[in-house]
């Protein structure tokens, strides 16, 4: 496993890390025993960074990560706050509410201080509210969090966020179906010494090569109930790409996949070609998924021709439907 420094935190995090949304919920049936075995397998393979949120399973994901941390105290944990607000309005991102959310996460994770707290895809107006970022600075001063970053939906939000000097990380959807962050954001993030955490790296399974036109999903799987953005931002499900269109593009990309890689490994290795990316955080509910994902970091660099061809498929098939939106 290779490691990158995350912003100015001093944390050296695994290039392939662990996204813990799926083990909390909204991805169909999940088994805690399998989830914990997946977490342990990640540790065994060199993963040291685990990303979760207070709303994943209403705190269940955090509690599983808390148990992992008791067994492996050296891991680095990032969590998120803000989506518990109801209504989810900019005004809710204040010191009082953030303190309440942070203290709940501290209990769930069984720790005295959060390694990294990320605002959880707040409304765009929040990025124009210096008082919110002052509240985060106050939480650092109080010792409740060590560092903070933001999880964003749109490139424009990320570009605004990095203007705040203590933002250490940007978490954003970045994959073969969502290439826009690489155009401007990555350079700006590097110039500001802000880390990039690439989420939804496999486009909710579209980039695994395992989905078919007749694939079905359980009722509590966001790939069933959020395809049109009825529950949260549409860009979180299949990267905002219409399912049939995504399958078409994935088949074209699969034709470029090197023989020694699975499609998922190809998609993850593609992400790691971008120097600005500190880590990709694929999810996993089983140890076998972890093993497949983590090995992606060990493959040789992709050729320029391969990178150009992937971009060509994006430009001809996907760009029109997503590029201007996120």
DOPA-621697 format. One record per residue (C-alpha): residue number from 1; x negated, y negated, z negated. Coordinates in Angstrom, 2 decimals, always signed. Layout:
<sites>
+-----+---------+---------+---------+
:   i :      c1 :      c2 :      c3 :
+-----+---------+---------+---------+
: NUM :       X :       Y :       Z :
...
+-----+---------+---------+---------+
</sites>
This chain:
<sites>
+-----+---------+---------+---------+
:   i :      c1 :      c2 :      c3 :
+-----+---------+---------+---------+
:   1 :   +0.00 :   +0.00 :   +0.00 :
:   2 :   -1.15 :   -3.52 :   +0.78 :
:   3 :   -0.24 :   -6.54 :   -1.33 :
:   4 :   +0.31 :  -10.24 :   -0.68 :
:   5 :   +0.30 :  -13.17 :   -3.07 :
:   6 :   +3.78 :  -14.63 :   -3.53 :
:   7 :   +3.56 :  -18.40 :   -3.25 :
:   8 :   +1.52 :  -19.87 :   -6.09 :
:   9 :   +2.85 :  -17.43 :   -8.65 :
:  10 :   -0.29 :  -15.31 :   -8.88 :
:  11 :   +1.90 :  -12.25 :   -8.32 :
:  12 :   +0.46 :   -9.83 :   -5.77 :
:  13 :   +3.48 :   -7.98 :   -4.44 :
:  14 :   +3.74 :   -4.90 :   -2.24 :
:  15 :   +4.33 :   -5.71 :   +1.43 :
:  16 :   +7.17 :   -3.19 :   +1.44 :
:  17 :   +9.13 :   -3.70 :   -1.76 :
:  18 :  +12.53 :   -2.59 :   -3.04 :
:  19 :  +15.84 :   -4.34 :   -2.51 :
:  20 :  +18.26 :   -3.22 :   -5.22 :
:  21 :  +21.60 :   -4.36 :   -3.82 :
:  22 :  +22.61 :   -0.86 :   -2.73 :
:  23 :  +22.01 :   +0.75 :   -6.13 :
:  24 :  +24.34 :   -1.78 :   -7.70 :
:  25 :  +27.28 :   -1.46 :   -5.33 :
:  26 :  +28.96 :   -2.62 :   -2.11 :
:  27 :  +27.23 :   +0.12 :   -0.10 :
:  28 :  +29.61 :   +3.04 :   -0.68 :
:  29 :  +28.98 :   +5.94 :   -3.02 :
:  30 :  +25.90 :   +5.60 :   -5.17 :
:  31 :  +24.57 :   +7.98 :   -7.79 :
:  32 :  +22.54 :   +6.62 :  -10.70 :
:  33 :  +20.37 :   +9.70 :  -10.87 :
:  34 :  +19.43 :   +9.42 :   -7.20 :
:  35 :  +18.99 :   +5.67 :   -7.56 :
:  36 :  +16.55 :   +6.06 :  -10.43 :
:  37 :  +14.64 :   +8.77 :   -8.59 :
:  38 :  +14.39 :   +6.35 :   -5.65 :
:  39 :  +13.02 :   +3.66 :   -7.94 :
:  40 :  +10.48 :   +6.09 :   -9.39 :
:  41 :   +9.45 :   +7.20 :   -5.90 :
:  42 :   +8.84 :   +3.59 :   -4.98 :
:  43 :   +6.54 :   +3.20 :   -7.99 :
:  44 :   +4.67 :   +6.37 :   -7.03 :
:  45 :   +4.07 :   +4.98 :   -3.53 :
:  46 :   +2.66 :   +1.68 :   -4.73 :
:  47 :   +5.73 :   -0.56 :   -4.75 :
:  48 :   +5.49 :   -3.11 :   -7.57 :
:  49 :   +8.16 :   -5.70 :   -6.65 :
:  50 :  +11.88 :   -5.13 :   -7.16 :
:  51 :  +14.57 :   -7.58 :   -6.09 :
:  52 :  +18.02 :   -7.56 :   -7.68 :
:  53 :  +20.84 :   -9.96 :   -8.65 :
:  54 :  +23.27 :  -10.44 :  -11.50 :
:  55 :  +26.26 :   -9.72 :   -9.24 :
:  56 :  +25.00 :   -6.41 :   -7.82 :
:  57 :  +27.43 :   -4.08 :   -9.49 :
:  58 :  +28.25 :   -6.81 :  -12.02 :
:  59 :  +24.81 :   -6.38 :  -13.59 :
:  60 :  +24.47 :   -2.62 :  -13.06 :
:  61 :  +21.53 :   -2.99 :  -10.69 :
:  62 :  +19.74 :   -5.23 :  -13.18 :
:  63 :  +20.27 :   -2.67 :  -15.94 :
:  64 :  +18.74 :   +0.10 :  -13.81 :
:  65 :  +15.76 :   -2.12 :  -13.06 :
:  66 :  +15.55 :   -2.94 :  -16.77 :
:  67 :  +15.26 :   +0.76 :  -17.55 :
:  68 :  +12.57 :   +1.08 :  -14.88 :
:  69 :  +10.68 :   -1.80 :  -16.42 :
:  70 :  +10.72 :   -0.16 :  -19.84 :
:  71 :   +9.11 :   +2.88 :  -18.24 :
:  72 :   +6.78 :   +0.81 :  -16.04 :
:  73 :   +6.15 :   -2.54 :  -17.77 :
:  74 :   +3.77 :   -3.86 :  -15.11 :
:  75 :   +6.32 :   -4.16 :  -12.30 :
:  76 :   +7.41 :   -7.59 :  -11.03 :
:  77 :  +11.15 :   -8.25 :  -10.98 :
:  78 :  +13.06 :  -10.93 :   -9.12 :
:  79 :  +16.71 :  -11.55 :   -9.79 :
:  80 :  +19.25 :  -14.09 :   -8.58 :
:  81 :  +21.86 :  -16.35 :  -10.13 :
:  82 :  +24.76 :  -18.48 :   -9.01 :
:  83 :  +27.21 :  -16.17 :   -7.32 :
:  84 :  +29.03 :  -15.56 :  -10.58 :
:  85 :  +30.50 :  -19.03 :  -10.25 :
:  86 :  +34.23 :  -19.06 :   -9.58 :
:  87 :  +34.87 :  -21.25 :   -7.75 :
:  88 :  +31.48 :  -21.11 :   -6.08 :
:  89 :  +30.88 :  -24.86 :   -5.84 :
:  90 :  +27.73 :  -27.02 :   -5.82 :
:  91 :  +28.68 :  -28.65 :   -9.10 :
:  92 :  +28.43 :  -25.29 :  -10.84 :
:  93 :  +24.67 :  -25.17 :  -10.28 :
:  94 :  +23.91 :  -27.06 :  -13.46 :
:  95 :  +21.69 :  -26.38 :  -16.48 :
:  96 :  +24.52 :  -25.09 :  -18.66 :
:  97 :  +25.73 :  -22.49 :  -16.16 :
:  98 :  +22.27 :  -21.46 :  -15.01 :
:  99 :  +21.19 :  -20.99 :  -18.62 :
: 100 :  +24.21 :  -18.74 :  -19.23 :
: 101 :  +23.43 :  -16.68 :  -16.14 :
: 102 :  +19.74 :  -16.40 :  -16.99 :
: 103 :  +20.42 :  -15.28 :  -20.55 :
: 104 :  +22.75 :  -12.56 :  -19.27 :
: 105 :  +20.06 :  -11.37 :  -16.84 :
: 106 :  +17.49 :  -11.37 :  -19.64 :
: 107 :  +19.75 :   -9.00 :  -21.59 :
: 108 :  +20.39 :   -6.78 :  -18.57 :
: 109 :  +16.70 :   -6.58 :  -17.73 :
: 110 :  +15.68 :   -6.22 :  -21.39 :
: 111 :  +13.01 :   -8.90 :  -21.16 :
: 112 :  +12.19 :  -12.24 :  -22.77 :
: 113 :  +11.37 :  -14.08 :  -19.54 :
: 114 :  +12.33 :  -13.54 :  -15.90 :
: 115 :   +9.39 :  -13.16 :  -13.52 :
: 116 :  +11.21 :  -14.87 :  -10.65 :
: 117 :  +14.69 :  -16.36 :  -10.58 :
: 118 :  +16.24 :  -17.18 :   -7.22 :
: 119 :  +19.30 :  -19.29 :   -6.57 :
: 120 :  +21.68 :  -16.87 :   -4.88 :
: 121 :  +22.71 :  -18.37 :   -1.54 :
: 122 :  +24.24 :  -21.52 :   -3.00 :
: 123 :  +26.33 :  -23.96 :   -0.95 :
: 124 :  +24.20 :  -26.16 :   +1.31 :
: 125 :  +24.85 :  -29.26 :   -0.82 :
: 126 :  +22.87 :  -27.71 :   -3.69 :
: 127 :  +19.64 :  -28.21 :   -1.75 :
: 128 :  +20.33 :  -31.95 :   -1.87 :
: 129 :  +20.85 :  -31.96 :   -5.65 :
: 130 :  +17.51 :  -32.64 :   -7.40 :
: 131 :  +19.22 :  -32.11 :  -10.74 :
: 132 :  +19.63 :  -28.41 :   -9.95 :
: 133 :  +15.90 :  -28.01 :   -9.40 :
: 134 :  +15.23 :  -30.03 :  -12.54 :
: 135 :  +17.42 :  -27.53 :  -14.38 :
: 136 :  +15.20 :  -24.76 :  -13.06 :
: 137 :  +12.13 :  -26.66 :  -14.22 :
: 138 :  +13.76 :  -26.95 :  -17.66 :
: 139 :  +14.30 :  -23.19 :  -17.74 :
: 140 :  +10.61 :  -22.69 :  -16.94 :
: 141 :   +9.67 :  -25.11 :  -19.74 :
: 142 :  +11.92 :  -23.19 :  -22.11 :
: 143 :  +10.12 :  -19.96 :  -21.24 :
: 144 :  +13.26 :  -18.25 :  -19.96 :
: 145 :  +11.87 :  -17.94 :  -16.42 :
: 146 :   +8.29 :  -17.95 :  -15.17 :
: 147 :   +8.88 :  -19.06 :  -11.58 :
: 148 :  +11.77 :  -19.77 :   -9.27 :
: 149 :  +12.73 :  -19.64 :   -5.62 :
: 150 :  +15.84 :  -19.61 :   -3.47 :
: 151 :  +17.75 :  -17.07 :   -1.43 :
: 152 :  +19.20 :  -18.88 :   +1.57 :
: 153 :  +21.59 :  -18.21 :   +4.42 :
: 154 :  +20.24 :  -20.77 :   +6.89 :
: 155 :  +16.87 :  -21.96 :   +8.07 :
: 156 :  +17.88 :  -25.57 :   +7.43 :
: 157 :  +18.50 :  -24.76 :   +3.76 :
: 158 :  +15.07 :  -23.19 :   +3.47 :
: 159 :  +13.37 :  -26.18 :   +5.06 :
: 160 :  +15.02 :  -28.45 :   +2.51 :
: 161 :  +14.27 :  -26.14 :   -0.42 :
: 162 :  +10.52 :  -26.07 :   +0.19 :
: 163 :  +10.41 :  -29.84 :   -0.29 :
: 164 :  +10.85 :  -29.19 :   -4.03 :
: 165 :   +7.30 :  -28.68 :   -5.32 :
: 166 :   +7.99 :  -25.78 :   -7.70 :
: 167 :   +9.94 :  -23.58 :   -5.28 :
: 168 :   +7.68 :  -20.54 :   -4.93 :
: 169 :   +9.65 :  -18.31 :   -2.59 :
: 170 :  +12.27 :  -18.27 :   +0.13 :
: 171 :  +14.35 :  -15.17 :   +0.60 :
: 172 :  +16.00 :  -15.08 :   +4.02 :
: 173 :  +17.47 :  -12.61 :   +6.49 :
: 174 :  +14.67 :  -11.79 :   +8.93 :
: 175 :  +14.57 :   -8.83 :  +11.29 :
: 176 :  +14.59 :   -7.95 :  +14.99 :
: 177 :  +18.13 :   -9.34 :  +15.20 :
: 178 :  +17.37 :  -12.56 :  +13.32 :
: 179 :  +14.12 :  -14.05 :  +14.60 :
: 180 :  +14.80 :  -17.78 :  +14.16 :
: 181 :  +12.92 :  -18.15 :  +10.84 :
: 182 :   +9.66 :  -17.43 :  +12.68 :
: 183 :  +10.06 :  -20.46 :  +14.94 :
: 184 :   +9.51 :  -23.27 :  +12.41 :
: 185 :  +10.19 :  -22.13 :   +8.87 :
: 186 :   +7.28 :  -19.72 :   +8.60 :
: 187 :   +4.69 :  -22.36 :   +9.46 :
: 188 :   +6.26 :  -24.85 :   +7.07 :
: 189 :   +6.36 :  -22.26 :   +4.31 :
: 190 :   +2.70 :  -21.45 :   +4.81 :
: 191 :   +1.81 :  -25.15 :   +4.79 :
: 192 :   +3.66 :  -25.52 :   +1.46 :
: 193 :   +2.22 :  -22.23 :   +0.11 :
: 194 :   +5.71 :  -20.79 :   -0.31 :
: 195 :   +6.22 :  -17.03 :   -0.01 :
: 196 :   +8.75 :  -15.47 :   +2.37 :
: 197 :  +10.80 :  -12.47 :   +1.24 :
: 198 :  +12.50 :  -10.81 :   +4.22 :
: 199 :  +15.88 :   -9.41 :   +3.27 :
: 200 :  +18.34 :   -7.29 :   +5.30 :
: 201 :  +15.29 :   -6.03 :   +7.21 :
: 202 :  +17.17 :   -3.13 :   +8.82 :
: 203 :  +20.29 :   -5.15 :   +9.73 :
: 204 :  +22.49 :   -3.11 :   +7.37 :
: 205 :  +21.44 :   +0.11 :   +9.08 :
: 206 :  +21.75 :   -0.97 :  +12.71 :
: 207 :  +17.96 :   -0.93 :  +13.04 :
: 208 :  +17.57 :   +2.58 :  +11.62 :
: 209 :  +18.80 :   +4.18 :  +14.85 :
: 210 :  +21.13 :   +6.35 :  +12.78 :
: 211 :  +24.45 :   +4.56 :  +13.39 :
: 212 :  +26.81 :   +5.48 :  +16.21 :
: 213 :  +29.96 :   +3.90 :  +17.70 :
: 214 :  +32.07 :   +6.28 :  +15.62 :
: 215 :  +30.17 :   +5.67 :  +12.35 :
: 216 :  +32.53 :   +4.97 :   +9.46 :
: 217 :  +31.95 :   +3.35 :   +6.09 :
: 218 :  +33.65 :   +3.69 :   +2.74 :
: 219 :  +36.18 :   +1.06 :   +1.70 :
: 220 :  +33.80 :   -0.41 :   -0.91 :
: 221 :  +30.93 :   -0.69 :   +1.59 :
: 222 :  +30.44 :   -4.26 :   +2.83 :
: 223 :  +29.88 :   -2.84 :   +6.32 :
: 224 :  +33.56 :   -1.99 :   +6.19 :
: 225 :  +35.08 :   -5.03 :   +4.45 :
: 226 :  +32.76 :   -7.93 :   +5.38 :
: 227 :  +32.19 :   -7.65 :   +9.13 :
: 228 :  +33.96 :  -10.95 :   +9.72 :
: 229 :  +32.64 :  -12.66 :   +6.59 :
: 230 :  +35.85 :  -12.30 :   +4.61 :
: 231 :  +34.05 :  -11.59 :   +1.30 :
: 232 :  +30.76 :  -13.49 :   +1.68 :
: 233 :  +28.58 :  -14.85 :   +4.47 :
: 234 :  +28.98 :  -12.79 :   +7.61 :
: 235 :  +25.24 :  -12.95 :   +8.19 :
: 236 :  +24.65 :  -10.55 :   +5.30 :
: 237 :  +26.46 :   -7.73 :   +7.13 :
: 238 :  +24.76 :   -6.34 :  +10.25 :
: 239 :  +22.85 :   -9.66 :  +10.26 :
: 240 :  +25.98 :  -11.30 :  +11.62 :
: 241 :  +25.81 :   -9.28 :  +14.83 :
: 242 :  +29.00 :   -7.67 :  +16.15 :
: 243 :  +28.71 :   -3.92 :  +15.56 :
: 244 :  +28.97 :   -2.69 :  +19.16 :
: 245 :  +26.59 :   -5.38 :  +20.39 :
: 246 :  +24.13 :   -4.44 :  +17.67 :
: 247 :  +24.26 :   -0.78 :  +18.67 :
: 248 :  +23.56 :   -1.74 :  +22.28 :
: 249 :  +20.54 :   -3.84 :  +21.33 :
: 250 :  +19.29 :   -1.20 :  +18.89 :
: 251 :  +19.31 :   +1.42 :  +21.66 :
: 252 :  +17.22 :   -0.88 :  +23.82 :
: 253 :  +14.77 :   -1.52 :  +21.00 :
: 254 :  +14.56 :   +2.18 :  +20.16 :
: 255 :  +13.15 :   +2.80 :  +23.63 :
: 256 :  +10.13 :   +0.72 :  +22.56 :
: 257 :   +9.57 :   +2.62 :  +19.31 :
: 258 :   +6.11 :   +4.25 :  +19.11 :
: 259 :   +6.28 :   +8.04 :  +18.95 :
: 260 :   +4.67 :   +8.20 :  +15.52 :
: 261 :   +7.30 :   +5.96 :  +13.89 :
: 262 :  +10.95 :   +6.28 :  +13.04 :
: 263 :  +13.15 :   +3.43 :  +14.19 :
: 264 :  +13.37 :   +2.09 :  +10.62 :
: 265 :   +9.59 :   +2.15 :  +10.27 :
: 266 :   +9.27 :   +0.33 :  +13.61 :
: 267 :  +11.68 :   -2.38 :  +12.44 :
: 268 :   +9.79 :   -2.83 :   +9.16 :
: 269 :   +6.37 :   -2.81 :  +10.82 :
: 270 :   +7.64 :   -5.51 :  +13.19 :
: 271 :   +8.44 :   -7.74 :  +10.19 :
: 272 :   +5.00 :   -7.21 :   +8.70 :
: 273 :   +3.42 :   -8.56 :  +11.89 :
: 274 :   +4.32 :  -12.05 :  +10.66 :
: 275 :   +1.62 :  -13.39 :   +8.35 :
: 276 :   +4.01 :  -15.70 :   +6.51 :
: 277 :   +6.05 :  -12.77 :   +5.20 :
: 278 :   +5.01 :  -11.83 :   +1.69 :
: 279 :   +7.25 :   -8.75 :   +1.56 :
: 280 :  +10.17 :   -7.01 :   +3.20 :
: 281 :  +12.77 :   -5.61 :   +0.79 :
: 282 :  +14.66 :   -2.70 :   +2.35 :
: 283 :  +17.21 :   -1.04 :   +0.13 :
: 284 :  +17.35 :   +2.65 :   -0.70 :
: 285 :  +19.72 :   +4.92 :   -2.57 :
: 286 :  +17.61 :   +8.08 :   -2.31 :
: 287 :  +13.89 :   +8.94 :   -2.64 :
: 288 :  +13.69 :  +10.10 :   +0.98 :
: 289 :  +14.75 :   +6.63 :   +2.17 :
: 290 :  +12.06 :   +5.03 :   +0.02 :
: 291 :   +9.41 :   +7.34 :   +1.41 :
: 292 :  +10.36 :   +6.54 :   +5.00 :
: 293 :  +10.41 :   +2.80 :   +4.36 :
: 294 :   +7.17 :   +2.48 :   +2.44 :
: 295 :   +5.08 :   +4.37 :   +4.99 :
: 296 :   +5.85 :   +1.62 :   +7.51 :
: 297 :   +3.16 :   -0.54 :   +5.92 :
: 298 :   +0.48 :   +2.01 :   +6.80 :
: 299 :   +0.91 :   +1.98 :  +10.58 :
: 300 :   -1.40 :   +0.08 :  +12.91 :
: 301 :   -0.43 :   -3.32 :  +14.27 :
: 302 :   +2.05 :   -3.41 :  +17.10 :
: 303 :   +0.82 :   -4.54 :  +20.50 :
: 304 :   +1.57 :   -7.97 :  +21.90 :
: 305 :   +3.50 :   -6.30 :  +24.72 :
: 306 :   +5.73 :   -4.51 :  +22.22 :
: 307 :   +6.34 :   -7.71 :  +20.26 :
: 308 :   +7.16 :   -9.59 :  +23.46 :
: 309 :   +9.55 :   -6.86 :  +24.58 :
: 310 :  +11.42 :   -6.89 :  +21.28 :
: 311 :  +11.75 :  -10.66 :  +21.55 :
: 312 :  +13.00 :  -10.26 :  +25.12 :
: 313 :  +15.77 :   -7.94 :  +23.98 :
: 314 :  +16.74 :  -10.42 :  +21.28 :
: 315 :  +16.77 :  -13.29 :  +23.77 :
: 316 :  +18.89 :  -11.46 :  +26.34 :
: 317 :  +21.29 :   -9.61 :  +24.02 :
: 318 :  +21.48 :  -11.11 :  +20.53 :
: 319 :  +20.37 :  -14.75 :  +20.59 :
: 320 :  +23.59 :  -16.25 :  +21.94 :
: 321 :  +25.70 :  -14.86 :  +19.10 :
: 322 :  +23.50 :  -15.61 :  +16.06 :
: 323 :  +20.65 :  -18.00 :  +16.76 :
: 324 :  +22.53 :  -21.26 :  +16.26 :
: 325 :  +24.40 :  -20.04 :  +13.16 :
: 326 :  +21.61 :  -19.11 :  +10.77 :
+-----+---------+---------+---------+
</sites>
